Amino acid sequence: MKGWKLLLAVVVMGLLLMPIMENVFGTSVKRADLEVGGLHKASSAYYAPLSSGGSACAKFEAYVTNHGPSAVPYCRVYWYIDGERVASQIGPALNVDETKKVVSPSICTTPGRHEVRVEVQPPIGYVDPNPSNNIDEGYFWILS
């Protein structure tokens, strides 16, 4: 019986001291509620020469907003064409309720209609409580 009370006391003390320990040792989980939207073609598509495979190329841009309670030092941005990741980059630092534009590198693919998707993720060590708004997608014509 005595051991049970001691175990209960240790558990209760641990729960009470957890917020203090997180602040002292910096192990608290940071929150970053990122949102991406406004995906559109940033530049006219151009046609790469046949020597480079005859691809149609374009750049895309979108807007990333941080709705979280703290600033983020960067975000990770991934670009997809027809479900395949074609580019990734480090996005801008974002203060609370700040919106910034992200521009894709030049993305080349076969000419025609393609599904383009952009996805943003918070930095390592941050948790996004609402990951459903981290993706924006649309169909775009990439012409020669």
Steps between C-alpha positions, in 0.01 A plus 500: 500500500784735585665452157175582319470837680860583420449419132186714491686789665783478244256498207304798637820698565624419151178627345513817709864570418478417128427859380786634712741237369396570141580870542829434679630241254333634186327176414155646444336436166469815292189552290490641149163512325608547139257557213572511128275644232483704182687250283542638148739497209764767559655512156401407151595151406786474259619215289841355566698396194472144374859444607380524862216256447238733356337592830253776572610702803329742735535658842223504758440705810283480808455686827589353840348637822598421859189497723692344788578654838873535430727599213666230290861529379415333167253263339551212262332532159439206266381524137324211324399441137241226448569359847878477459723729706710701260652765727550590863636812658533686828232767530515835677497575871151601612391709796157448655220582250752582229455399135783462249521387141689185403610444141582159357817434309446452128298180466526313171270225379326386184271759340133471596264519795655405834398491864730729697511478879694697757540377857655683795624348823624666817862468610621199694393535862176680415156340490223619269162450668316544169696326221198488267561859387866436412419392142377697201456348156356569160513403136712707265583488133871494436530568132782509254 
